[in-house]
Amino acid sequence: MPLILKQPSVLPGFGLTLGLATFYFSLIVLIPLSGLFIKTSTLTWEQFWSTVTEPRAMASYQLTFGASLLGALINGLFGSVVAWVLVRYRFPGRAVVDALVDLPFALPTAVAGIALTAIYAPNGWIGHLLDPLGIKIAFTPLGVLVALTFIGLPFVVRTVQPVLQDLDKEVEEAATTLGASRWQTFRAVIAPELWPALLTGMAMAFARAVGEYGSVIFIAGNMPLISEITPLLIMTKLEQYDYAGATSLGVVMLVTAFLLSLAVNLLQWWSTARHTSA
């Protein structure tokens, strides 16, 4: 029988690395999240359902998840355009623009909220131009959308940008040589390569927006049933020492965000598998 040599591994054996990975993941993620469910379990089902379905909570869900999803879609469109410009064109100040894309990552969220409020308030640089037209951004749900779009842009740009950089231009040139129009080349050659990365960036932007707090509370106005986000409602319950109520809302956000992220990942997997098989 031929002697089969085992390929040496850089890391220790599977059992040890799996154990370390499971321990670290449990310590950082699973144990803290399980605390939400443990504290929430102190409520009866009727109490839990009453807490998470009260009108104030339902209005906060609608604003939080709706604005987060819409912000992710907006960033999916314009973030792709920004990434395209940064990769495909050379222009003065390109390095500065590229660095500014990461500003929402580095900027403290409270500072971002104050800056956005100062700009879009009725007496702000942009707000005073929109106010005569009857368009109010600061202290309205529209202000929440602006803030969540602001903090989510880098996720889309930084996931799409490497894919565009690695895209072989010779394939595009070949499509053009065969008579394909610009739209046909984009739809048949470029879009299938960008789609998985774009979905990933949008999912990350959505997940970040759902839990955003600091940049929103300044520009939202925080009016119950109108411009109050769920993280602020959770903080309000904590200040009232209603810990079980706060964790109940946290469980709803956790489960909903997980299901939406799972759906996006499954769609991304399906898109990648379909493109590979094609």
C-alpha positions in Angstrom: 0.0 0.0 0.0 1.3 3.5 -0.8 2.3 5.5 2.1 0.0 8.6 2.6 1.8 11.5 4.1 -0.3 13.9 6.1 -0.1 17.5 5.0 1.5 19.5 7.9 -0.7 22.3 9.2 0.4 25.8 10.2 -1.9 25.8 13.2 -2.4 23.1 15.8 -4.9 20.3 15.2 -8.5 20.7 14.3 -9.8 19.8 17.8 -7.6 22.4 19.6 -8.3 25.2 17.1 -12.0 24.5 17.1 -12.1 24.5 20.9 -10.3 27.8 21.0 -12.5 29.4 18.4 -15.7 28.2 20.1 -14.4 29.4 23.5 -13.5 32.9 22.1 -16.8 33.2 20.1 -18.8 32.1 23.2 -17.0 34.6 25.4 -17.3 37.5 23.1 -20.7 36.9 21.4 -22.8 34.0 22.7 -22.6 34.6 26.4 -23.4 38.4 26.3 -26.3 37.8 23.8 -27.7 34.9 25.9 -27.9 37.4 28.8 -30.6 39.2 26.8 -32.7 36.1 26.7 -32.1 35.2 30.3 -33.2 38.6 31.6 -36.2 38.6 29.2 -37.3 35.2 30.5 -38.2 36.8 33.8 -41.2 38.2 32.1 -44.3 36.2 31.3 -45.3 35.8 27.7 -48.2 38.3 28.1 -45.8 40.8 29.7 -43.2 40.3 26.9 -45.8 40.6 24.1 -47.3 43.7 25.7 -43.9 45.3 25.9 -42.7 44.6 22.4 -46.0 45.4 20.7 -46.9 48.6 22.4 -47.6 51.5 20.0 -44.4 53.4 20.9 -42.3 50.3 20.4 -44.0 49.4 17.0 -43.4 53.0 15.8 -39.7 52.8 16.8 -39.3 49.4 14.9 -40.9 50.9 11.8 -38.5 53.9 11.8 -35.4 52.0 12.8 -35.6 49.1 10.4 -37.3 51.1 7.6 -34.7 53.9 7.7 -31.9 51.4 8.0 -33.1 49.4 5.0 -33.7 52.5 2.9 -30.3 53.9 3.9 -28.6 50.6 2.8 -30.4 50.7 -0.5 -29.3 54.3 -1.1 -25.7 53.5 -0.2 -25.9 50.4 -2.5 -26.6 52.7 -5.4 -24.4 55.7 -4.7 -21.7 53.8 -2.9 -21.2 51.7 -6.0 -20.9 54.9 -8.0 -18.3 56.3 -5.6 -16.3 53.1 -5.7 -16.4 53.1 -9.5 -15.1 56.7 -9.7 -12.3 56.0 -7.2 -11.2 52.9 -9.1 -11.7 53.8 -12.8 -10.8 57.5 -12.9 -7.7 59.6 -11.9 -8.4 63.2 -10.9 -6.9 65.8 -8.6 -7.8 65.2 -5.0 -8.6 61.5 -5.6 -6.5 60.5 -2.5 -8.4 63.0 -0.4 -11.8 61.7 -1.5 -10.7 58.2 -0.9 -9.6 59.1 2.6 -12.9 60.9 3.3 -14.8 57.8 2.6 -13.5 56.3 5.8 -14.4 59.4 7.9 -17.7 57.9 9.2 -15.6 55.0 10.6 -13.2 57.2 12.5 -15.5 60.1 13.5 -17.2 59.7 16.9 -20.9 59.1 16.3 -21.9 61.9 18.6 -19.7 64.3 16.6 -21.3 63.1 13.4 -24.7 63.7 14.8 -23.9 67.3 15.9 -22.3 68.1 12.5 -25.3 66.7 10.6 -27.7 68.7 12.9 -25.8 71.9 12.4 -25.9 71.5 8.6 -29.5 70.4 8.2 -31.2 72.4 11.0 -33.6 75.2 9.8 -30.8 77.7 10.4 -28.0 75.5 9.1 -26.0 75.7 5.9 -28.3 73.4 3.9 -31.3 73.6 6.1 -32.0 77.3 5.6 -32.1 76.7 1.9 -34.6 73.8 2.2 -36.8 75.3 4.9 -38.5 77.9 2.6 -39.4 75.0 0.3 -41.1 73.2 3.2 -38.5 70.5 3.4 -37.4 69.8 7.0 -34.6 67.3 7.7 -33.4 67.9 11.2 -35.7 66.7 14.0 -37.7 64.6 11.6 -37.6 60.9 10.4 -35.8 62.2 7.3 -33.0 63.3 9.6 -32.7 59.7 10.9 -32.4 58.5 7.3 -29.7 61.0 6.6 -27.7 60.0 9.6 -28.0 56.2 8.9 -27.0 56.8 5.3 -24.0 58.8 6.4 -22.6 56.1 8.7 -23.3 53.2 6.2 -21.6 54.6 3.1 -18.0 53.2 3.9 -19.3 49.6 4.1 -20.5 49.6 0.6 -17.6 51.5 -0.9 -14.9 49.4 0.8 -16.5 46.1 -0.2 -17.2 47.0 -3.8 -13.8 48.8 -4.4 -11.5 45.7 -4.2 -13.7 43.8 -6.6 -13.6 46.6 -9.2 -9.8 46.8 -8.8 -9.4 43.0 -9.5 -11.9 43.0 -12.4 -10.1 42.2 -15.6 -10.5 45.0 -18.1 -9.7 42.7 -20.9 -13.0 40.9 -20.4 -14.8 44.2 -20.9 -12.7 45.0 -24.0 -13.6 41.6 -25.4 -17.3 42.2 -24.9 -17.0 45.6 -26.6 -15.1 44.0 -29.5 -17.9 41.5 -29.9 -20.4 44.3 -30.3 -21.8 44.7 -26.8 -23.0 48.1 -25.8 -21.9 49.7 -22.5 -25.1 48.7 -20.8 -24.8 45.1 -22.0 -21.2 44.9 -20.9 -22.1 46.2 -17.4 -25.1 43.9 -17.1 -23.5 40.7 -18.4 -19.8 41.2 -17.3 -19.5 43.7 -14.5 -22.7 43.4 -12.5 -22.4 39.6 -11.8 -19.0 40.2 -10.3 -20.1 43.1 -8.2 -23.4 41.6 -7.0 -22.0 39.4 -4.1 -19.8 42.2 -2.8 -22.6 44.8 -3.1 -25.0 42.6 -1.1 -22.3 42.1 1.6 -21.7 45.8 1.8 -25.4 46.6 2.0 -25.9 44.0 4.7 -23.1 45.4 6.8 -24.5 49.0 6.3 -27.9 47.8 7.3 -26.6 46.0 10.4 -24.6 49.0 11.5 -27.6 51.3 11.0 -30.0 49.2 13.0 -27.8 49.6 16.1 -26.7 53.2 15.5 -27.4 55.6 18.4 -24.9 58.4 18.8 -25.3 60.1 15.4 -29.1 59.8 15.4 -30.3 61.1 18.7 -29.1 64.7 17.9 -30.7 65.0 14.5 -33.8 62.8 15.1 -35.7 65.1 17.5 -36.5 61.9 19.5 -40.3 62.4 19.5 -42.2 59.3 20.6 -44.3 57.7 17.8 -42.6 60.0 15.3 -38.8 60.2 15.3 -37.8 57.9 18.2 -35.5 55.0 17.2 -35.5 51.7 19.1 -32.0 52.0 20.6 -33.2 55.3 22.2 -36.3 53.6 23.6 -34.1 50.9 25.1 -32.0 53.6 26.8 -35.2 55.2 28.1 -36.3 52.0 29.7 -32.9 51.4 31.2 -33.0 54.9 32.7 -36.4 53.9 34.2 -34.8 50.7 35.6 -37.1 48.6 33.4 -34.3 46.2 32.6 -36.6 43.4 31.4 -38.4 45.7 29.1 -35.1 47.0 27.7 -33.9 43.4 27.0 -37.2 42.5 25.5 -36.8 45.2 22.8 -33.2 44.1 22.4 -34.3 40.5 21.7 -36.7 41.7 19.0 -33.9 43.8 17.4 -31.5 40.9 17.7 -33.7 38.3 16.2 -35.0 40.6 13.4 -31.5 41.7 12.4 -30.2 38.1 12.5 -33.0 36.9 10.2 -32.5 39.7 7.8 -28.8 39.2 7.7 -29.3 35.5 7.2 -31.6 36.2 4.3 -29.1 38.5 2.7 -26.3 35.9 3.2 -28.4 33.2 1.6 -29.2 35.4 -1.3 -25.5 36.2 -1.7 -24.6 32.5 -1.6 -27.3 31.7 -4.1 -26.1 34.5 -6.4 -22.5 33.4 -6.1 -23.4 29.7 -6.8 -25.5 30.6 -9.8 -22.8 32.8 -11.2 -20.1 30.1 -10.7 -22.3 27.4 -12.3 -23.0 29.7 -15.3 
